Amino acid sequence: MDITLVDHVSPGRVLFGAFELDLSTGELRSIEAPDPNNKVLLREQVFQVLRMLLEREGKIVTREEIKGRLWPNDTVVDFDRSINATIKTLRRALGDSADTPQYIETLARRGYRLMVPIHCLGPAPETALEMAQEQREHSPVAMGLNTARVQRQMKPRWWKAAVVLASVVILASAGYISWRHFRSTSLPRKIMLAVLPFQNLTGDPNKEYLADGLTEETISQLGRLNAEQLGVIARTSVMGYKHKDERLDQIGRDLSVQYVLENSLRESGDHIRLTAQLIQVKDQTHLWSQDYDYPAKDILNVEDDVAKTVARKVRVSLTSKQEAELAQSHLVDPEAFDAYLQGHYYFERDTDKDTEMAAKYYERATQLDPSYALAWVGLSRVRNWQPNAGFIPAEEGHRLAREAVERALALNPKLAEAHAQMGRIKQQVDFDWAGADASFRRAVVLEPGNPDVVRTAAGSAAILGRFDEALPLARQAVDLDPLNADSWELLAEKKFFMGQLDQASEDFKKALELNPDVVAAHMMLSQIYVMQRRPQDALSEIELVRYDPIRAYLYAIAYNAFGRETESDASLSELIAKYHAGAAFQIAEVYAFRNQSDEAFEWLDRAYAQRDGGLIETKVDPLFKSLHSDPRYAAFLKKLNLPA
C-alpha cells in the first residue's frame, strides 16, 4: 500500500496494514474507512497487547510476557482465559480471524506475532513509542495496572534510519520533518539482501556474459518483490566481488546486508544447472540451498522459484498479486534471451566499440523474439546513445530510440525500465519535463527497488527544483547501490544545487574513493572550492580532470573568481575556439559567472538550437544566479518548458 505523509503529523502514530494507532490515546482507526473520524478507543489491556506486538516488529510475544505486562504478580485472575479474551477482542477490532489471520498469528503454546509491516508517523522512530510509553505509564490507569512493574520494558529496536524508501529532509531552522509527493516513511527492520555474482563453472570463459546476466536477472526479480520489506543491493555494488574470495562478514559490513545469496552456473548440453544458497551474514549459517536443472527456455521460471523461496526464508510478505505473477509461466526464446544478455553485457562495458556490439545483439534479440519487451528497451537505450558517439545522426538515433521504447511499452505497459527510458527521451530530446517526470514517477511506482529508476526520478525532481523529493530519492539510490560511485555523485550533486557545499564535498569524495574516474566529481569539487574561496584547492582539482574542454571551462571560472582575468579570458577563448559545437551550455555558464549576461543568453540560445544536454540544469545551476533577475531568464525557462 502506498502511503503519502502530510506536513506537521502529530507524534506517536503508527500505521500497520489498514489501520492507524494513536499511541498516546489508544485510539484505533481504519485508514480505509470512508469516515476519517471513525475511531475506536481500545480498552487498556487490548491496547497494551497491540502495543507489545508493534514493539516486537514481527517477533514472538509470549503469553508469559503478556501476563507480566497486564497483571501484577499479586493479581488473582484466570490468566489463560483473560489472555484469550484479550486477543479475541483485539482480533475483532482488526476484523481478523484466528483461522485465516492477516494481522495476528498464533504460535501454538508459545504466543503471538504481528504479521504486517509497521510505519511510524511523527517523531523519529526511536522516540515515538518511547514518548507514548512515558505518557501511558504515568497515567492513572497505567499506574494502577503496573504498580508491580516499576522497571520499564526494554526499548523496542526500530529500523535503521539509513534504510529508507524516500528519506526525510531535515529543516534545521524549523525543527520539523516535511514530506511531499511520492515519499514514504522508513520501514521497520527493512531486510537487506545481496545477490553475489554468479560463479561461471561451465568451464567456458565466453559464458561470463551469461553469469553476469543471470546475476542481474536475479537481482531484478527479487527487487520487484515487497520493496517496503526487502531491499536488494544493485548489480554495480555486488559485481566488485566477482572472482574475489571476500569474507561474508566483510561483505555484510560493506553493503549493510543481513543475507547473501550465492549462485553458481553449470552447463550440460541444452540444460543449465543453477545452484543457489541463502546465507545469514551474522552467523554465516546456510538457511537454504537448492540445485535447479532446466532447459534454457525455462530460465525465467527458475528465477521466479528462487525469488519465492528467498522471500519465504527471509520472511518477506508477498501480495496475492505477486504470488500470482511468480506462479505464471514465463517462456522465452533461448536464443533471444542469450542475445539480450550479450547486448546488456556489452552495453555495460561502456566503450564505443562495445556500444556497437550491444546494438547488434539487442537488435538480434528483437528479431528472434519481437514480443521481448526488455530487449526493445535495451535497443532504445543504445540507439539514444549512439549519436553521442558519432555512430549515427542525432535525429535518426532519437527516432529509432523512440520507436523501440514505444514498442516495449505496447508489449508491456508495466515495465518500469520502459517508462524510465521514455522519460529520458522526453527529457533529453523533447524538453518535455512534465511528461518525463510522469514517466519517471510511474517507473518508481512499478519498481521502487531499482536504483537506475530511482536515480532518474531523483534527477527529474531536481531539474524541476523539487529538492525535497530529489534528495530522499538520491539517498535511496545510495542505500540500494552503496558501492556505485554514480549513486554518491548523484546525492552530492543534489546537495550542491541546494547549497549544502560541505556535505556535497564529502559525498563527491566518497564517489571518487569508489571510482577515481568520476569526471563530474572533480568538476563539481572544483566549483565548490571556487565558491568557498579556496583557489589552490580549486586549481588542484581541475588538474585531475582528464578532458580538455571541461578543464578549459573550469579554468575560465576559477581564474575569474580569483581575479586572474587574463588567464580566464585565455581559457574561455580556448573553450569557444575548439569546443563551441558541443559546449555551448558551458560557455553560457562561464559568461553568466563573469556577469556578462548578454553573452550568456546568446550562448544559451545556441545551446537550445543544438539541443545541448546541459540545458536540463538551467533552472537549478548556481552559476546562472546572476541571470535570475533578468526578464530574459524567465522567458528562457518558459522556452524550455521549465517552471520559473
C-alpha positions as CSV (number, residue, x, y, z in Angstrom):
1,M,0.0,0.0,0.0
2,D,1.4,3.4,-1.0
3,I,1.3,5.9,1.9
4,T,1.7,9.6,1.4
5,L,2.5,11.6,4.5
6,V,1.5,15.2,5.1
7,D,3.3,18.0,6.9
8,H,3.0,18.5,10.7
9,V,1.8,15.0,11.5
10,S,1.1,14.6,15.2
11,P,3.5,12.5,17.3
12,G,3.1,8.9,18.2
13,R,1.0,7.4,15.5
14,V,1.8,4.0,13.8
15,L,0.4,2.6,10.6
16,F,0.1,-1.2,10.2
17,G,-1.9,-2.8,7.4
18,A,-5.2,-0.9,7.0
19,F,-5.1,0.6,10.5
20,E,-3.6,3.6,12.3
21,L,-3.0,3.5,16.1
22,D,-2.5,6.7,18.2
23,L,0.0,5.6,20.8
24,S,-0.8,8.5,23.1
25,T,-4.6,7.9,23.3
26,G,-5.0,4.3,22.4
27,E,-7.4,5.2,19.5
28,L,-7.6,2.8,16.6
29,R,-8.7,4.0,13.2
30,S,-9.2,2.2,9.8
31,I,-7.5,4.2,7.1
32,E,-9.7,2.6,4.6
33,A,-12.9,3.7,6.3
34,P,-14.9,6.5,4.5
35,D,-15.3,8.5,7.7
36,P,-11.8,9.6,8.9
37,N,-13.2,10.3,12.4
38,N,-14.4,6.8,12.8
39,K,-12.1,5.7,15.7
40,V,-12.3,3.0,18.4
41,L,-10.8,3.6,21.9
42,L,-9.2,0.3,22.8
43,R,-9.6,-0.7,26.4
44,E,-6.3,-0.7,28.3
45,Q,-5.4,-4.5,28.2
46,V,-6.2,-4.7,24.5
47,F,-4.1,-1.6,23.8
48,Q,-1.2,-3.0,25.7
49,V,-1.2,-6.3,23.8
50,L,-1.3,-4.5,20.5
51,R,1.5,-2.2,21.6
52,M,3.6,-5.2,22.6
53,L,3.1,-6.7,19.1
54,L,4.1,-3.4,17.5
55,E,7.2,-3.2,19.7
56,R,8.4,-6.6,18.7
57,E,8.1,-5.9,14.9
58,G,7.1,-9.4,13.8
59,K,8.8,-11.3,16.7
60,I,7.0,-13.5,19.1
61,V,5.3,-12.0,22.1
62,T,4.9,-14.9,24.6
63,R,1.9,-15.4,26.8
64,E,4.1,-15.1,29.9
65,E,5.2,-11.6,28.7
66,I,1.6,-10.6,28.2
67,K,0.8,-11.8,31.7
68,G,3.7,-9.8,33.1
69,R,2.7,-6.6,31.3
70,L,-1.0,-6.7,32.1
71,W,-1.3,-8.1,35.6
72,P,0.8,-7.5,38.7
73,N,2.2,-10.6,40.4
74,D,-0.4,-10.4,43.2
75,T,-3.3,-10.1,40.8
76,V,-5.8,-13.0,41.1
77,V,-7.1,-13.8,37.7
78,D,-7.6,-16.7,35.3
79,F,-4.6,-15.7,33.0
80,D,-5.2,-18.1,30.2
81,R,-8.9,-17.2,29.8
82,S,-8.1,-13.5,30.1
83,I,-5.4,-13.5,27.5
84,N,-7.6,-15.5,25.1
85,A,-10.4,-13.0,25.6
86,T,-8.0,-10.0,25.1
87,I,-6.6,-11.5,21.9
88,K,-10.1,-12.2,20.7
89,T,-11.2,-8.6,21.3
90,L,-8.1,-7.3,19.5
91,R,-8.8,-9.5,16.5
92,R,-12.4,-8.3,16.4
93,A,-11.2,-4.7,16.4
94,L,-9.0,-5.5,13.5
95,G,-11.5,-7.6,11.6
96,D,-9.1,-10.5,11.9
97,S,-9.6,-14.3,12.2
98,A,-7.7,-16.9,14.2
99,D,-8.3,-19.4,11.3
100,T,-7.2,-17.2,8.5
101,P,-5.1,-14.5,10.2
102,Q,-4.0,-11.3,8.4
103,Y,-2.7,-9.4,11.4
104,I,-2.1,-11.6,14.4
105,E,-0.5,-15.0,14.0
106,T,-0.9,-17.6,16.8
107,L,2.1,-19.8,17.6
108,A,0.8,-22.8,19.5
109,R,1.8,-22.9,23.2
110,R,4.2,-20.0,22.6
111,G,2.5,-16.7,21.9
112,Y,1.6,-14.3,19.1
113,R,3.2,-12.4,16.3
114,L,2.2,-9.3,14.2
115,M,2.2,-10.3,10.5
116,V,2.2,-6.9,8.8
117,P,4.9,-4.2,8.4
118,I,4.8,-1.1,10.6
119,H,5.1,2.6,9.6
120,C,5.8,5.2,12.3
121,L,4.4,8.7,11.8
122,G,5.7,11.8,13.7
123,P,9.0,11.9,15.6
124,A,12.0,9.7,14.9
125,P,11.0,6.0,15.3
126,E,13.2,5.7,18.4
127,T,11.1,8.3,20.2
128,A,7.5,7.7,19.1
129,L,6.9,4.6,21.1
130,E,9.0,5.8,24.0
131,M,7.1,9.1,24.2
132,A,3.8,7.2,24.3
133,Q,5.2,4.8,26.8
134,E,6.0,7.6,29.2
135,Q,2.6,9.1,28.8
136,R,0.7,5.9,29.4
137,E,2.9,4.6,32.2
138,H,2.3,7.8,34.2
139,S,-1.4,7.9,33.5
140,P,-3.7,6.9,36.4
141,V,-4.9,3.8,34.6
142,A,-1.5,2.6,33.7
143,M,-0.1,3.3,37.2
144,G,-2.9,1.1,38.6
145,L,-2.1,-1.8,36.2
146,N,1.7,-1.5,36.6
147,T,2.4,-0.8,40.2
148,A,4.4,-4.0,40.5
149,R,6.4,-3.2,37.3
150,V,8.5,-0.2,38.2
151,Q,11.2,-1.0,35.7
152,R,10.4,-0.1,32.1
153,Q,10.2,-2.7,29.4
154,M,13.3,-3.0,27.2
155,K,13.3,-0.3,24.5
156,P,11.9,-1.6,21.2
157,R,14.5,-1.9,18.5
158,W,13.3,0.1,15.5
159,W,14.6,0.3,11.9
160,K,17.9,1.7,10.8
161,A,17.4,5.3,9.7
162,A,19.7,4.9,6.8
163,V,17.4,2.4,5.0
164,V,14.7,4.5,3.6
165,L,12.3,4.4,0.6
166,A,12.4,8.1,0.5
167,S,14.4,9.8,3.3
168,V,13.3,12.9,5.1
169,V,14.7,16.4,4.5
170,I,15.6,17.9,7.9
171,L,14.9,21.6,8.1
172,A,17.2,22.7,10.9
173,S,15.8,26.2,11.2
174,A,12.2,25.0,11.7
175,G,13.0,21.8,13.5
176,Y,10.3,19.7,11.8
177,I,10.2,16.9,9.2
178,S,8.4,17.5,5.9
179,W,7.2,15.0,3.4
180,R,5.7,15.8,0.0
181,H,4.6,14.0,-3.1
182,F,5.7,10.4,-3.5
183,R,7.7,9.9,-0.3
184,S,7.0,7.4,2.4
185,T,8.5,6.6,5.8
186,S,11.4,4.5,6.7
187,L,10.4,0.9,7.3
188,P,11.0,-1.2,10.4
189,R,13.9,-3.5,10.2
190,K,14.0,-3.5,6.4
191,I,15.7,-6.7,5.3
192,M,18.7,-6.1,3.1
193,L,19.9,-8.8,0.7
194,A,23.0,-9.0,-1.6
195,V,22.9,-11.3,-4.6
196,L,26.6,-12.1,-5.2
197,P,27.8,-12.5,-8.8
198,F,27.1,-15.9,-10.3
199,Q,30.1,-18.2,-10.5
200,N,30.7,-19.4,-14.0
201,L,31.5,-23.1,-13.5
202,T,30.8,-24.0,-17.1
203,G,34.5,-24.1,-18.0
204,D,33.9,-21.7,-20.8
205,P,35.2,-18.2,-20.2
206,N,33.0,-16.9,-23.0
207,K,29.9,-17.7,-20.8
208,E,30.8,-14.8,-18.4
209,Y,28.0,-12.7,-20.1
210,L,25.5,-15.5,-19.1
211,A,26.7,-15.5,-15.5
212,D,26.6,-11.7,-15.3
213,G,23.2,-11.6,-17.0
214,L,21.7,-14.1,-14.5
215,T,23.1,-12.1,-11.7
216,E,21.2,-9.1,-12.9
217,E,18.1,-11.0,-13.6
218,T,18.0,-12.4,-10.1
219,I,18.6,-9.0,-8.6
220,S,15.8,-7.6,-10.7
221,Q,13.4,-10.4,-9.8
222,L,14.0,-10.1,-6.1
223,G,13.9,-6.3,-6.3
224,R,10.4,-6.4,-7.7
225,L,9.1,-8.0,-4.5
226,N,7.8,-6.2,-1.5
227,A,10.1,-3.1,-1.6
228,E,8.8,-1.9,1.8
229,Q,10.2,-5.0,3.5
230,L,13.1,-6.1,1.2
231,G,16.0,-4.1,-0.2
232,V,18.2,-5.8,-2.8
233,I,21.6,-4.4,-3.4
234,A,22.1,-3.3,-7.0
235,R,24.4,-5.0,-9.6
236,T,27.0,-2.4,-9.6
237,S,27.7,-2.8,-5.9
238,V,27.9,-6.6,-6.0
239,M,30.0,-7.0,-9.2
240,G,33.1,-5.8,-7.3
241,Y,33.1,-9.1,-5.5
242,K,33.3,-11.1,-8.8
243,H,36.3,-13.5,-8.7
244,K,37.1,-12.4,-5.2
245,D,37.2,-14.6,-2.1
246,E,35.8,-11.9,0.3
247,R,34.6,-13.0,3.7
248,L,30.9,-12.8,4.1
249,D,31.1,-10.8,7.3
250,Q,33.1,-8.2,5.4
251,I,30.5,-8.2,2.6
252,G,27.8,-7.7,5.2
253,R,29.6,-4.7,6.6
254,D,30.4,-3.2,3.2
255,L,26.8,-3.4,2.0
256,S,24.9,-3.3,5.3
257,V,23.1,-6.6,4.4
258,Q,21.7,-9.3,6.6
259,Y,21.6,-12.0,4.0
260,V,23.7,-13.1,1.0
261,L,22.5,-15.2,-2.0
262,E,25.4,-17.2,-3.6
263,N,24.9,-18.7,-7.0
264,S,26.8,-20.8,-9.5
265,L,26.2,-21.8,-13.1
266,R,27.0,-25.1,-14.9
267,E,26.0,-26.2,-18.4
268,S,25.3,-29.6,-19.9
269,G,24.1,-29.7,-23.5
270,D,20.9,-27.6,-23.7
271,H,20.4,-27.8,-20.0
272,I,21.7,-25.4,-17.3
273,R,22.3,-26.2,-13.6
274,L,21.8,-23.3,-11.3
275,T,22.8,-23.8,-7.6
276,A,21.6,-21.2,-5.1
277,Q,22.2,-20.9,-1.4
278,L,21.0,-18.4,1.0
279,I,23.3,-17.4,3.9
280,Q,22.6,-15.3,7.0
281,V,25.6,-13.0,7.4
282,K,25.7,-12.6,11.2
283,D,26.5,-16.2,11.9
284,Q,27.1,-17.4,8.3
285,T,24.5,-20.2,8.6
286,H,23.1,-21.7,5.5
287,L,19.4,-21.2,5.5
288,W,18.6,-22.9,2.3
289,S,20.3,-24.4,-0.7
290,Q,18.9,-26.0,-3.9
291,D,20.0,-27.2,-7.4
292,Y,17.9,-26.5,-10.4
293,D,18.3,-28.4,-13.7
294,Y,16.3,-26.9,-16.5
295,P,16.2,-26.2,-20.2
296,A,17.4,-22.8,-21.2
297,K,13.9,-21.7,-22.3
298,D,12.6,-22.1,-18.7
299,I,15.3,-19.8,-17.1
300,L,12.9,-17.1,-16.0
301,N,10.6,-19.6,-14.3
302,V,13.6,-20.8,-12.2
303,E,14.3,-17.2,-11.3
304,D,10.7,-16.9,-10.1
305,D,11.1,-20.1,-8.0
306,V,14.3,-18.8,-6.4
307,A,12.6,-15.4,-5.6
308,K,9.6,-17.1,-3.9
309,T,11.8,-19.3,-1.8
310,V,14.2,-16.5,-0.7
311,A,11.2,-14.3,0.2
312,R,9.8,-17.0,2.3
313,K,13.1,-17.8,4.1
314,V,13.8,-14.1,5.0
315,R,10.1,-13.6,6.0
316,V,9.1,-11.1,3.3
317,S,5.3,-10.9,2.8
318,L,4.1,-11.2,-0.8
319,T,0.8,-9.9,-2.0
320,S,-1.6,-12.3,-3.7
321,K,-0.9,-10.4,-7.0
322,Q,2.9,-11.0,-6.6
323,E,2.3,-14.7,-5.8
324,A,0.2,-15.0,-8.9
325,E,2.8,-13.3,-11.1
326,L,5.5,-15.5,-9.8
327,A,3.4,-18.6,-10.4
328,Q,2.9,-17.6,-14.1
329,S,4.9,-19.4,-16.7
330,H,7.5,-17.1,-18.4
331,L,8.7,-18.7,-21.6
332,V,11.4,-17.0,-23.5
333,D,13.1,-17.9,-26.7
334,P,16.5,-19.2,-25.6
335,E,18.4,-17.6,-28.4
336,A,16.7,-14.2,-27.9
337,F,17.4,-14.3,-24.2
338,D,21.0,-15.2,-24.9
339,A,21.3,-12.3,-27.4
340,Y,19.7,-9.9,-24.9
341,L,22.2,-10.9,-22.2
342,Q,25.1,-10.4,-24.6
343,G,23.7,-7.0,-25.5
344,H,23.4,-6.0,-21.9
345,Y,26.9,-7.3,-21.2
346,Y,28.5,-5.1,-23.9
347,F,26.4,-2.0,-23.2
348,E,27.5,-2.1,-19.5
349,R,31.2,-2.1,-20.7
350,D,30.6,1.4,-22.0
351,T,33.1,1.9,-24.8
352,D,32.3,2.9,-28.4
353,K,33.2,-0.5,-29.8
354,D,31.2,-2.3,-27.1
355,T,28.2,0.0,-27.8
356,E,28.1,-1.1,-31.4
357,M,28.3,-4.8,-30.3
358,A,25.4,-4.1,-27.9
359,A,23.3,-2.6,-30.6
360,K,23.8,-5.7,-32.8
361,Y,22.9,-8.2,-30.0
362,Y,19.8,-6.2,-28.9
363,E,18.6,-6.0,-32.5
364,R,19.1,-9.7,-32.9
365,A,17.1,-10.4,-29.7
366,T,14.2,-8.3,-31.0
367,Q,14.3,-10.1,-34.4
368,L,14.3,-13.6,-32.7
369,D,11.5,-12.6,-30.4
370,P,9.6,-9.5,-31.4
371,S,7.5,-9.8,-28.2
372,Y,10.5,-9.4,-25.9
373,A,9.8,-6.0,-24.3
374,L,13.0,-5.8,-22.3
375,A,15.1,-6.3,-25.4
376,W,13.3,-3.4,-27.1
377,V,14.2,-1.2,-24.1
378,G,17.8,-2.2,-24.4
379,L,17.8,-1.4,-28.1
380,S,16.2,2.0,-27.4
381,R,18.9,2.9,-24.9
382,V,21.7,2.0,-27.4
383,R,20.0,4.0,-30.2
384,N,19.6,7.0,-27.9
385,W,23.3,6.8,-27.0
386,Q,24.8,6.1,-30.5
387,P,24.6,9.8,-31.6
388,N,26.8,10.8,-28.7
389,A,29.5,8.5,-30.0
390,G,29.0,9.8,-33.6
391,F,27.8,6.4,-35.0
392,I,24.5,7.7,-36.3
393,P,23.0,11.2,-36.8
394,A,21.2,12.6,-33.8
395,E,17.8,12.8,-35.5
396,E,17.9,9.2,-36.7
397,G,19.1,7.9,-33.3
398,H,16.4,9.7,-31.4
399,R,13.7,8.5,-33.8
400,L,14.9,4.9,-33.6
401,A,15.1,5.1,-29.8
402,R,11.6,6.4,-29.5
403,E,10.2,3.7,-31.8
404,A,11.9,1.0,-29.8
405,V,10.7,2.1,-26.4
406,E,7.1,2.7,-27.7
407,R,7.2,-0.9,-28.9
408,A,8.3,-2.0,-25.4
409,L,5.5,-0.1,-23.7
410,A,2.9,-1.5,-26.1
411,L,4.1,-5.0,-25.3
412,N,4.4,-4.5,-21.5
413,P,2.8,-1.3,-20.1
414,K,4.0,-2.3,-16.6
415,L,7.7,-2.5,-17.4
416,A,9.5,0.1,-15.2
417,E,12.6,0.2,-17.4
418,A,10.5,1.2,-20.4
419,H,8.8,4.1,-18.6
420,A,12.2,5.3,-17.4
421,Q,13.6,5.1,-20.9
422,M,10.6,7.0,-22.3
423,G,11.3,9.6,-19.6
424,R,14.9,10.0,-20.8
425,I,13.8,10.6,-24.3
426,K,11.1,13.1,-23.3
427,Q,13.6,14.9,-21.1
428,Q,16.7,14.9,-23.4
429,V,15.1,15.2,-26.8
430,D,11.7,16.8,-26.3
431,F,12.4,19.1,-23.3
432,D,9.0,17.7,-22.1
433,W,9.9,17.9,-18.4
434,A,6.4,17.3,-17.1
435,G,6.0,14.3,-19.4
436,A,9.4,12.9,-18.4
437,D,8.6,13.4,-14.8
438,A,5.4,11.5,-15.1
439,S,7.2,8.6,-16.8
440,F,9.9,8.6,-14.0
441,R,7.2,8.6,-11.3
442,R,5.4,5.7,-12.9
443,A,8.7,3.8,-13.1
444,V,9.4,4.3,-9.4
445,V,5.8,3.1,-8.5
446,L,6.3,0.0,-10.6
447,E,9.8,-0.8,-9.4
448,P,10.9,1.2,-6.3
449,G,13.8,-1.2,-5.7
450,N,15.6,-0.5,-9.0
451,P,18.4,2.1,-8.4
452,D,18.5,3.1,-12.0
453,V,14.9,4.0,-11.9
454,V,15.3,5.8,-8.6
455,R,18.2,7.8,-9.9
456,T,16.3,9.0,-12.9
457,A,13.4,10.1,-10.7
458,A,15.8,11.9,-8.4
459,G,17.3,13.8,-11.4
460,S,13.9,14.7,-12.7
461,A,12.7,16.1,-9.4
462,A,15.9,18.2,-9.1
463,I,15.7,19.6,-12.6
464,L,12.2,20.9,-11.7
465,G,13.6,22.4,-8.4
466,R,11.8,19.9,-6.1
467,F,14.7,19.1,-3.9
468,D,12.5,17.9,-1.1
469,E,11.8,14.9,-3.4
470,A,15.1,14.7,-5.1
471,L,17.3,14.4,-2.0
472,P,15.4,11.4,-0.4
473,L,15.4,9.6,-3.7
474,A,19.1,10.2,-4.1
475,R,19.6,8.8,-0.7
476,Q,17.5,5.8,-1.5
477,A,19.7,5.1,-4.6
478,V,22.8,5.1,-2.3
479,D,21.1,2.6,0.0
480,L,20.3,0.3,-2.9
481,D,23.7,0.7,-4.6
482,P,26.1,1.8,-1.9
483,L,29.3,0.9,-3.8
484,N,28.3,2.7,-7.0
485,A,30.2,5.9,-7.4
486,D,27.3,7.3,-9.6
487,S,24.9,7.0,-6.6
488,W,27.1,9.0,-4.4
489,E,27.8,11.6,-7.2
490,L,24.0,12.0,-7.7
491,L,23.5,12.6,-4.0
492,A,26.3,15.1,-3.8
493,E,25.1,16.9,-6.9
494,K,21.6,17.4,-5.3
495,K,23.3,18.8,-2.1
496,F,25.4,21.1,-4.3
497,F,22.4,22.5,-6.0
498,M,20.8,23.1,-2.6
499,G,23.8,25.0,-1.4
500,Q,25.0,22.3,1.1
501,L,28.6,22.6,0.0
502,D,30.4,20.9,2.8
503,Q,28.1,17.8,2.7
504,A,28.3,17.8,-1.1
505,S,32.1,17.8,-0.9
506,E,32.1,14.8,1.4
507,D,29.8,12.8,-0.9
508,F,31.9,13.7,-4.0
509,K,35.0,12.5,-2.3
510,K,33.2,9.2,-1.4
511,A,32.3,8.8,-5.1
512,L,36.0,9.3,-6.0
513,E,37.1,6.7,-3.5
514,L,34.9,4.2,-5.2
515,N,35.9,5.3,-8.7
516,P,38.7,7.9,-9.3
517,D,37.4,8.4,-12.9
518,V,34.1,10.1,-12.0
519,V,34.6,13.2,-14.0
520,A,31.6,15.1,-12.5
521,A,33.0,14.7,-9.0
522,H,36.3,16.5,-9.8
523,M,34.4,19.1,-11.8
524,M,31.9,19.9,-9.0
525,L,34.5,19.8,-6.3
526,S,36.5,22.5,-8.1
527,Q,33.3,24.6,-8.3
528,I,32.7,24.1,-4.6
529,Y,36.3,25.2,-3.8
530,V,35.7,28.3,-6.0
531,M,32.6,29.2,-4.0
532,Q,34.4,28.6,-0.8
533,R,37.2,30.9,-1.9
534,R,39.9,28.1,-1.9
535,P,41.8,28.9,-5.0
536,Q,44.7,26.4,-4.7
537,D,42.3,23.5,-3.9
538,A,40.1,24.5,-6.9
539,L,43.1,24.6,-9.3
540,S,44.5,21.4,-8.0
541,E,41.2,19.7,-8.5
542,I,40.9,20.9,-12.1
543,E,44.3,19.4,-12.8
544,L,42.7,16.0,-12.1
545,V,40.1,16.4,-14.8
546,R,41.2,14.4,-17.9
547,Y,39.0,16.1,-20.5
548,D,40.4,19.2,-22.2
549,P,37.1,21.0,-22.8
550,I,36.0,20.6,-19.2
551,R,39.4,21.8,-17.9
552,A,39.2,24.9,-20.1
553,Y,35.6,25.6,-18.8
554,L,36.7,25.2,-15.2
555,Y,39.8,27.3,-15.5
556,A,37.8,30.1,-17.1
557,I,35.5,30.1,-14.0
558,A,38.3,29.6,-11.4
559,Y,40.7,32.2,-12.7
560,N,37.9,34.8,-12.9
561,A,36.9,34.1,-9.3
562,F,40.4,34.7,-8.1
563,G,41.0,37.9,-10.1
564,R,43.2,36.4,-12.8
565,E,41.3,37.9,-15.7
566,T,43.9,37.4,-18.4
567,E,44.1,33.7,-17.7
568,S,40.3,33.4,-17.5
569,D,40.0,35.1,-20.9
570,A,42.5,32.8,-22.4
571,S,40.7,29.7,-21.1
572,L,37.3,31.0,-22.3
573,S,38.8,31.8,-25.8
574,E,40.2,28.2,-26.0
575,L,36.8,26.8,-25.0
576,I,35.0,28.8,-27.7
577,A,37.5,28.2,-30.4
578,K,37.9,24.5,-30.0
579,Y,34.7,23.2,-28.4
580,H,31.9,25.6,-29.3
581,A,30.0,22.9,-31.2
582,G,29.5,20.8,-28.1
583,A,30.0,23.2,-25.2
584,A,27.5,26.0,-25.8
585,F,25.9,25.5,-22.4
586,Q,29.3,25.5,-20.6
587,I,30.2,28.7,-22.4
588,A,27.0,30.3,-21.3
589,E,27.8,29.3,-17.7
590,V,31.2,31.0,-17.8
591,Y,29.7,34.2,-19.2
592,A,26.9,34.2,-16.5
593,F,29.5,33.6,-13.8
594,R,31.5,36.5,-15.1
595,N,28.3,38.7,-15.1
596,Q,28.3,39.1,-18.9
597,S,24.6,38.5,-19.3
598,D,24.2,39.4,-23.0
599,E,26.9,36.8,-24.0
600,A,25.4,34.3,-21.6
601,F,21.9,34.5,-23.2
602,E,23.5,34.4,-26.7
603,W,25.2,31.1,-25.9
604,L,22.1,29.7,-24.1
605,D,20.2,30.3,-27.4
606,R,22.9,28.4,-29.2
607,A,22.7,25.6,-26.7
608,Y,18.9,25.4,-27.3
609,A,19.4,25.2,-31.0
610,Q,21.9,22.4,-30.5
611,R,19.7,20.6,-28.0
612,D,22.6,20.7,-25.6
613,G,22.1,18.1,-22.8
614,G,23.3,20.6,-20.2
615,L,20.1,22.7,-20.5
616,I,18.3,20.3,-18.1
617,E,20.2,22.1,-15.3
618,T,19.3,25.7,-16.3
619,K,16.7,26.2,-13.5
620,V,19.0,24.9,-10.7
621,D,22.5,25.8,-11.8
622,P,24.0,28.2,-9.3
623,L,26.4,29.6,-12.0
624,F,23.3,31.3,-13.5
625,K,22.4,33.1,-10.3
626,S,23.4,36.5,-11.9
627,L,20.7,36.0,-14.6
628,H,17.8,35.3,-12.3
629,S,16.6,39.0,-12.1
630,D,16.9,39.4,-15.9
631,P,13.5,39.1,-17.6
632,R,15.2,37.1,-20.4
633,Y,15.9,34.3,-17.8
634,A,12.2,33.7,-17.1
635,A,11.5,33.8,-20.8
636,F,14.2,31.3,-21.5
637,L,12.8,28.9,-18.8
638,K,9.4,29.2,-20.5
639,K,11.0,28.4,-23.8
640,L,12.4,25.2,-22.2
641,N,9.0,24.4,-20.7
642,L,10.5,24.7,-17.3
643,P,8.5,26.4,-14.5
644,A,10.0,29.8,-13.5
